[in-house]
Amino acid sequence: MNFFARWLRRSAGDAGPVYVTERFGVRSLHIGSDTIQSSMRLARPNDLELAYTRSMMAFLLFNERPQRVLMVGLGGGSLLKFIYHRMPWVSIEAVEINPQVVLIARRQFHVPADDERLTVRIGDGAECVAQAESCADLIAVDGYDGESQVAGLSSAAFYEACRRRLAPGGMLVVNLWGSDRLFDDYLERIEAAFPAGTLALPAEKPGNILVFGFRDPVGEPRWEELAAKARELEARYGLEFGKFVQGLRKMNRHDGERLYIS
């Protein structure tokens, strides 16, 4: 039975069927295709199972104590749960366009009910970012429908709206697929919207590339400083921050002493 993928729940939506499978003690969410959108190890439901979700947490190397986090795209809620349980000072707002995804995330992936720290809204993430007046210290974007990035969450106007929504010192993190034929276009749009600086970080498992945009300049951190910060964060959160620092060497300007964020 270890090879049996159990169909738990399915419904039709604009982005295609939403369904859940289980294999080897890991429950996964699929939206519109067999591609895994989110995964949760049943024995550790609040951990980050997928490499790309762990890599998204690399923002802590540059913004260690965000107070307000806005998530565009909920999926199975892995990132939301990790921040909610491990960073109790953070308030989180998540916007998900598909109500069935929200239902399944809460019933099957242990996403907690709304409270004074957490709000999950059903709505268009692009419209929310464009219209809202409040600011966020971190905006995390992970919006796919089936096999492609949602158009409204990858436009130049959307990325510019994200920058305007950020508080001073705030950051954007976007999950992209490196194999997407429009990857270079998305990256150029983020770079144009965030002239203070951007970074790209390939996830340890090939495929996903996380792009970080900085509202304000953060200078040129030294590798030894980043390594020391990584050790502190790794001890605190149990994630591979040392590997994140090494991964930043792959797609960004740097020399032997510094990482150039521009």
N, C-alpha and C positions, 0 to 999 in steps of 0.2 A: 504493500500500500504506500511505500515511500514515494513512488513515482506517480501517485494518483493526484491529479490537480482537481480539487473539489470546487465545483461551481456553487457559490454561496448566494449570490444575489445578482439579478440582472434587470435592467430597465432600459427603455429607449429614451434617448434625449437628442438634442440638436447636434451634439458632437458624436453621436453614435452610441452603441450600447455601453453601459457602465457595468462592469462585473468584477468579481473578486475571486481569486484562486488561492489555494494553499498548497505548499510543497516543502517538505523537509522542515516543518515548523515555522515557515515564513508565509505570512499572508500578504498578498499583493493586489493592488488596484490597477485596473485597466480601463481606459476611456477611449472607446471608438476603435481600438485595435488590440493586438496581442502585446504591444509594447507595455512594459511595466512602468507605471507612473509613480507608484509609491509602494514601499514594502515595510512590513513590521514583523519582527521576530516575536512570536507569541510569548516566549519566556521573558522577553525584555521589551515590553511594548513602548516604552518611552525613550529607547535608544535610537540612534540613527543607523539604520541597516544599510542603506545605499551609500556608495562612495560619494556621489555628487552632493547629497544632502550634508554629509560631513564636511565636504569642501566648502559649502556655502558658509559654514561657521568661521571660515578664515577671516571674515570681517573683523573678528575680535582682535586680530593682530594690530588693527588700526583704530578701532573704536570699541574699547573694552567694556564700557558700561552704558550702552544705549538705554534710554528710558522708555521710548515709544517705538514700536515696531509695526509696520504695515506690511501684510503679506497679500500679494495679488496672485490668486490661485491657491486653493487649499489642498487638492489631492487627498491623500490619506492623512494629512496633518502631521507628518513626521517632524518637520522643522518646528512647527507650532508647539507640539508637545514637548520637544526637547527644551526650547526656550522657556516655555511656561513652567516646567518642573525644575529646571536647573538654574534659572535666572529669575528668582521671585520678585525682583524689583521692577521687572519689565511689564508694561501694559501692551497688549497685542490686539490689533484689529486685523481680521482676515476677510477678504472679499472673494467670493466664489460665485460664478455665474450659473452654475448647474445645481439646482436644489437637490437633485438625487445624489450628487457627490457629497454634499453636506450631510445628508441623511446617512449614507453609507459610512462616511468618516466617523460619525458619532456612534453608530450602531456596531460597526465592525472593526474600527481602528482606534477606539478609546479616546477620541477627541472629547475633551471635557465640555460641560455645559457652560454657557456664558456666565460671567460673574463680573466683579468689579475690575478685574485685570484682563478679561478676555471678551471680545465681541466678534462673532462670526456673522457676516452679512451676506445675503444673496443679492448679487447685483453685478453690473458690468465694472470690472476693475479699472478699465481705461477711463470711464466716465467718473468713477469715484476719485481717481487721482486728479483728474482735470478740474473737478468741481469743488473738492473739499478745501476748506480753509485752514484746518489744523495741520501741524507739522509733525514729521516723523524723524527719528534719528537713524532708522534703517528702513529701507523699502526692499523687500525680497520678492522677486518676480519669477514665477514658475508656471507659465501658462501655455499648455499645449492642448490641441484638440485632435486626437487620433495620432497622426504622423507628422504634424507640422506646428510651428509656433503660431499662436493666434495673431492675426494681422493687427488687430487693435492694440495688442500688447508689445508690438515690435516696431511701431512707427516712430519717425523722428519726433512727431508731436507728443507722443506718449513719453518718450525718454526725457524730453524737455520739461514736460509737466512733472515728472518724477523729481527732477532737480529742483523745481520751484517748490515742491511739497516738502523737501528736506529741511530740517533745522540746521543751524550752523554746526559744522563738523560732521554732518550726516553723510550717509553712504547709500548707494544703490548696489544690489547684487542681483544679477540676472543669470538664470540657467539657460544655456544655449547648447544645441547639438553641433559638434564640430563638423559633422557630415552634411549638415543642412546646406543646400546650394546657395542659400541667401546669408550664410554665416558672416561673410565679409561685409555685406551690406548692414547687417545688424550691428556689427562691431563698429563700423564707421559712424553709424547713427549715435551710438552711445558715446563714442569719442567726441563727436561734435557737440552733443548735449552737455558733456562734462569736461570742459576745457581745463579745469583744475587738475585733472589726471584720471587715468583709468589703469586697471591691471587685468590680466587674463590668467586664470589658473586652471589647467587641465585636471580633471578628477583622476584619481588613481586608476580607476577602471576606465579604459579609453572610451570616448564617445562624448561625454559631457564636458563642456568648458564653462567655467563660471567667470563672468565679467563683473568687475567692481568699478563703480563710478564714484568719484569723490566730489562733494559739493564745494569744498574749499581745499586749497593746497595743503599737503601734509609733509612737504619736504622730501628729502632723499634719505630714507632710513638706512642705517648700516646693517650689514648682514649679521654682525655679532649682536646688535640690539634686537633684531628680529628673532634670532635664535634663542636669546635669553627670554624674550616674551613668549616664544613658543613653548619653552620648557615649563614656564609658569602655567600657561593655559592648558597644556597637556596634563599636568598634575591635577588641575582643577576640574577638567571636564572629560578626561579620558579619551580625547580625540587626537589624531595624528598631526598636531600642528607643526612639528618638525618637518614632516613630509610636505606640508603645505608651503612652508618657507622654501624648501628645495624646489617645489613645483613652480614657484614664482620665477625661477631662473629660466624657464623654458620658453616663455612667450613674451618677456618684457625686457626693456633696456636695462642693463646693469653692467657693473664691472666687478672686480674682485672684492671691493669694499662696500659698494652701495647698490641699492635698488632705486632706479629712477622712475618716479611716478609722474608722468606727463602725457 
